[in-house]
Amino acid sequence: MPQPLLIIGSYLSPYVRKVLVLLELKGVAYQVDPIVPFFGDDEFTRLSPLRQVPVLVDGDLVLNDSSVICQYLEERYPEPRLYPEDLGQRAQARWLEEYADSRLGQVIIWQLFNQLVIGRSVWGREPDPEVLRQTYEEDLPGICDYLEAQLPERGWLFGTLSIADIALASFFRNAQFARYRVDGQRWPRLAAWVEAALAEPAFAHLGAYEAVAARVPIAEQRAALLAAGAPLSERSLLGAQPVRGPMSRC
Ligand SMILES: N[C@@H](CCC(=O)N[C@@H](CS)C(=O)NCC(=O)O)C(=O)O
């Protein structure tokens, strides 16, 4: 029997979520080693030179970076198509995926989620009020303005659900974990789109495991996720101590 694909990375990472939603939509069997990257062991460093998640292991093939992984999955499992058929729209979708990974990564993950959630739980550090002020007053409104202008009056960015919707919505899920909600009065299209995307069955299905990962201390997560029915790999690259990776801004 061929081994199912392995995805290394926590259910709370938006980059991991993007990959898992793609796999769910394509109906591909997979297993997860749900480690928080800071707690990866030496084998994790070998598989992920930047000590970042997600990592995909497909037999002998090891891939890093969520965009590289999603592109591989789209080519390997073309149905249903999750990148727009039109050449220009496909390129625009990739740009919005990149905008999500870079700008939403910077603001929603590093300035909001890591300040309020990971900083406290992994590094025992209180949030920086000036970082939070800039995030709420300047950076998040700038992102919302831009996305409101990209979205159609209703529905998905490019007609059918695509990598652009999946990538962007994955970050808004982390914003929810940090208790940020898009103001529907100010950004009605964006607020409705976030709600619709996160209600999609692929996102909703992962939500049960995300809730466990958010609630349970790292050392107990594996057992709790298994009890919740998560498709975990037998082997884990979880190490004992947190280690800062070469790209870490924590
Ligand atoms: N460009 C990468 C970014 C992945 C990334 O930043 N992952 C975060 C988790 S949300 C991580 O592993 N952070 C640990 C670190 O950078 O040290 C991708 O798209 O996969």
The ligand as an SDF file (V2000), in Angstrom:
LIG
                    3D

 20 19  0  0  0  0  0  0  0  0999 V2000
    6.7750   31.0130    2.8120 N   0  0  0  0  0  0  0  0  0  0  0  0
    6.4910   29.9590    3.7510 C   0  0  0  0  0  0  0  0  0  0  0  0
    6.1890   30.5820    5.1110 C   0  0  0  0  0  0  0  0  0  0  0  0
    5.8540   29.5320    6.1500 C   0  0  0  0  0  0  0  0  0  0  0  0
    5.8620   30.0930    7.5580 C   0  0  0  0  0  0  0  0  0  0  0  0
    6.2240   31.2600    7.8200 O   0  0  0  0  0  0  0  0  0  0  0  0
    5.4380   29.2450    8.5220 N   0  0  0  0  0  0  0  0  0  0  0  0
    5.4590   29.6400    9.8910 C   0  0  0  0  0  0  0  0  0  0  0  0
    4.2990   29.0010   10.6520 C   0  0  0  0  0  0  0  0  0  0  0  0
    2.8310   29.9010   10.4970 S   0  0  0  0  0  0  0  0  0  0  0  0
    6.7130   29.0990   10.5300 C   0  0  0  0  0  0  0  0  0  0  0  0
    7.0710   27.9600   10.2680 O   0  0  0  0  0  0  0  0  0  0  0  0
    7.3560   29.9070   11.3740 N   0  0  0  0  0  0  0  0  0  0  0  0
    8.5310   29.5540   12.0740 C   0  0  0  0  0  0  0  0  0  0  0  0
    9.6990   30.4280   11.7480 C   0  0  0  0  0  0  0  0  0  0  0  0
    9.6330   31.1830   10.7510 O   0  0  0  0  0  0  0  0  0  0  0  0
   10.6930   30.3350   12.4690 O   0  0  0  0  0  0  0  0  0  0  0  0
    5.3230   29.1290    3.2320 C   0  0  0  0  0  0  0  0  0  0  0  0
    4.5130   29.6480    2.4430 O   0  0  0  0  0  0  0  0  0  0  0  0
    5.2340   27.9520    3.5860 O   0  0  0  0  0  0  0  0  0  0  0  0
  1  2  1  0
  2  3  1  0
  2 18  1  0
  3  4  1  0
  4  5  1  0
  5  6  2  0
  5  7  1  0
  7  8  1  0
  8  9  1  0
  8 11  1  0
  9 10  1  0
 11 12  2  0
 11 13  1  0
 13 14  1  0
 14 15  1  0
 15 16  2  0
 15 17  1  0
 18 19  2  0
 18 20  1  0
M  END
$$$$
